[in-house]
């Protein structure tokens, strides 16, 4: 996760000052035309400004009202500025994060390795793709690349926010390094994988600033809907003027523009861009970079999650869970032998055996300095380890390795040992056999433990209609056991890149959106095929290029948070759209009666003034003021997002209709009435 001070930094006064300035810069008509709703409001503001100035020099008796006209004009401009401020605040949060990232990009020197083996010292911007550089302890890695020689500990805190160093080495899936990170130990040779301006850090800065953010398909569709509603209301308002003239109640441009601005969906029009930018920003706060807004939105529409077993669903390290003795062997005797054989075993499995013996039987690790102890390390050839202690010969290892070991001494393997080994294997666990003085004692059961809370998380996803599929290289028997314990809907065992691709294509052929995580080159095809591909920052360059998101923390479980953030983005947009359309209802009851209040033949319209607004001018002014202030009031919700709750689509729709639909109808009645009372009390109308 991003550090707390970074979260606080995005709300400081500097961001607010920058957003205020940007609000005026965004008044440029070319920029405003990208938002049809607010462009119409800006055009209306320009018209009222022109008519106000004209009225100052050529007032019309009984028609011109400078005080009223000035207030309408100012509040229309405030409406535009408040919408721009909302977008600028969302962008400002990203720009603040980008500024923090820029601080990590220092003008470093690079030790370029020449073809004759000599070193040439140049500046980092002079590096080109495929150049090889030598980076030693204490030096910054000058650009993105892959380690081709050596192994080193690397500090990536400037990129990920995590203080713990990571190991980077040639070959495998942990060879990728990022420019701006620092080598803490040893020396590595790095082949540069990008030209200046194309580095991962450069892309990060461009992404978080949101300067080139493209609208998503749903956002484009919503913009079209809002533009259509704007055109409809524009035609409706234009046709009102002939009707008003016929009724001997012609309306000024100020009243007509006020009516239009209040009726078109200005609330969602003003907040739409901010909602999208804020969605990407929430991912950044979780240390996930989305390559486009489409990726964030697709995450919200995901139907199928492909989750790697090791490290995502399970802890990734097998843990000792039981000691199973053979007939005639005491369980505590087996536990003691298993513990002794594991005292020098620093692997997670070895430590878990020592801990289990201590917790279950009270056996404690002992001081062996006074004993003649000789530890036998594990090797790939013997597949065993153990200890020779005070004349005792204790060994533990794979079943077939212990069987081969006992066969050297013409010792037969007990029949019940084979039965125990087979049973443990069927349950999806790994059996380790323990022998003392060349006699088998029993079996240690090792299991890859499912992470706490995963069952509940998968139940939540199921409630949202999301199917979970576990991907693993294990055999089908082990995979089925882990899948059952974790509560996933399905699994793919002995998965190969081809099998992953086939599975994704099958899901997509059924009209489903698929999300998955990966870190290796072998994951790249599937990451590219998936609708949401989250690549681990510790993974290969190929994986990061193939995915449309990069997790800087390299935490595979974060895919679930990514989906939740995507859904929160869609929920926020839908909720505020519902609210925006619903709150137009009250404005009808405010402005329409005010427009025709002086027409005797239309006195029945006065019955619509259910709020009891004092005067026609105060009614119109109150509606315009509320229309502007509601944008400011909803900026925190647009940036923070509607609180995510795992529930079905039908339940979510009912909830939003009640809170934001019914609330959107009621709130303006209360707000406009209060503003009308204030306006009348201080003599503004």
Buried (B, 14 or more C-beta within 10 A) or exposed (E): BBBEEBEEBBBEEEBEEBBBEBBEEBBEEEBBEEBBBBBBBBBBBBBBBEBBEEBEEEEEEEEBBEEBBBBBBBBBBBBBBBBBBBBBBBBBBBBBBBBBBBEBBEEBBBBBBEEEEEEEEBEBBEBEBEBBBBBEEEBBBBBBBBBEBBBBBBBBBBBBBBEEBBEBBBEEBBBBBBBBBBBBBBBBBBBBBBBBEEBBBBBBBBBBBBEEBEBBEBBEEBBEBBBEBBEEBBEEBEEBBEEBEEBEBEBBBBBBBBBBBBBBBBBBBBBBBBBBBBBBBBBBBBBBBBBBBBBBBBBBBBBBBBBBBBBBBBBBBBBBBBBBBBEEBEBBBBBBBBBBBBBBBEEBBBBBBBBBBBEBBEBEEBEBEEEEBEBBEBEEEBBBBBBBBEEBBBBBBBBEBBBBBBEEEEBEBBEBBEEBBEBBBEEBBBBBBBBBEEEBBBBBBBBBBBBEEBBEBBEBBBEBEBBBBBBBBBEBEBBBBBBEBBBBBEBBBEBEBEBBBBBBEEBBEEEBBBBBBBBBBBBBBBBBBBBBBBBBBBBBBBBBBBBBBBBBBBBBBBBBBBBBBBBBBBBBBBBBBBBBBBBBEBBBBBBBBBBBBEBEEBEEBEEBBEBEBBBBBBBBBBBBBBBBBBBBBBBEBBBEBBEBBBBEEEEBBEBBBEBBBEBBBBBBBEBBBEBBBEBBEEEBB
